Amino acid sequence: MQLTVINPATGQEIIKLDEDNDQSLSEKFTNLKIGQSNWQTIPLQQRVDILMRFHLLLENHQAELADLLTSEVGKPLQQSINEINGARGRIAWLCKHATTYLADEYMVEEANMGEKIVYEPLGIICNISAWNYPYLVGINVIIPALLAGNAVLYKPSEFASLTGLQIRKLLLEAGVPKNVFEIAIGKGPVGAALLDMELDGYYFTGSYQTGQFIYQKLAHKMVPCQLELGGKDPLYITDDIADIKNTAIGTADGAFYNNGQSCCSVERIYVHELVYDKYVAAFVEEVTSWKIGSAMDEGVYIAALTRPAQIEILENQVQDALTKGAQLLCGGKRIARPGNYFEPTVLCQVTNDMLVMQEESFGPIIGIMKVCHDEEAISLMNDTVYGLTASVYSRSQKRAEAILAKVNAGTGYWNCCDRVSPALPWSGRKHSGFGATLSHAGLRAFTKPKAYHLKGDWKKTAV
């Protein structure tokens, strides 16, 4: 079987790739078993040095990597460059702190009793990854897994296979042994085949529906499984914001960056009635100022959507909203040109029962709703099956944190949105998944802790 890679901006074929099959996956698994047993014996600092060389290679090859990424996922070229630079920042943080959080941890140091925790690698990690940020989402799993001494079987999305192959090429060039990092190419059936293999941990990024299937499929194995799933991330604009225009500009970017194709994009906005009209006007002014066009053209902010099927979802959300009484302020339809283009769309007079306020859009569309007070905003923000991020814009940190404390989400933002820090855990709640990547929690997510009780004349030693 072959996988056809399509440029979403033109609909034209880029290349055909051979898909993996049961035999090739079995061979890769056998190689990884051999490689992992050797890789975990390499000193941690040496693994850090290898992955920092990968960090440097991403910088050295930034231009061609960004071109390739844009060609297969459709995002504007500058956003592809931004993604690669963001990935380098995460790699640097994880490598810098690996020795702190993966080293043996002594909990009790008494004269005749020592107690410590040793963080052992899980073994062979399966990473079924996403297409919207293949570098960022991939690095969240690949780098800490390798740092911890695991081997990785990495399946990039079929919409980002070429970028996945480049990641492997540069990892091997940096010094990661080829039997420590393998890649699986293909669509859903290849991912399903990975679930039947005897791997030691599964880390998936994607939709709730697929995540639920994976979780149920793996339950009998009793191995670690982490799921980073979707979001319907709310944002609340309070009545005391200082600068409505700049707030509108920043939050519009939070909703539409990468065409809204991000699990932590702002997907629904609640605005206090005292500032609603001015905010909406400024928001629409910003959205309608953006340049739409080819991702390779300078200054383009809205380019092609990666998946053609998403356009129908957006059209359905617009029609549902209008049928239920919403007002369309701009956009609302696909753009008549080759490729997967949809107008940036803003809807007002929305209600929380509309699809655009309940179902993940993953596209350039937003609903804006007027609220009377903080309590109403909190209730509406929690009216969702998701729980990834939530944002509050206010002059008062105390007020914002009081609101965020009542919102069931893994990440809270005050006067910012749609951002991820390598120093903080990235985790979801409810249908947004569970487990954590990044931070110390993300480094240790790829280990199994072992407790040591050392009685007698004990000494500090590494196991």
Summary of the structure (lengths in Angstrom):
residues: 463
radius of gyration: 23.1
end to end distance: 45.2
largest distance: 77.4
contacts: 1655
relative contact order: 0.14
helix: 42%
strand: 23%
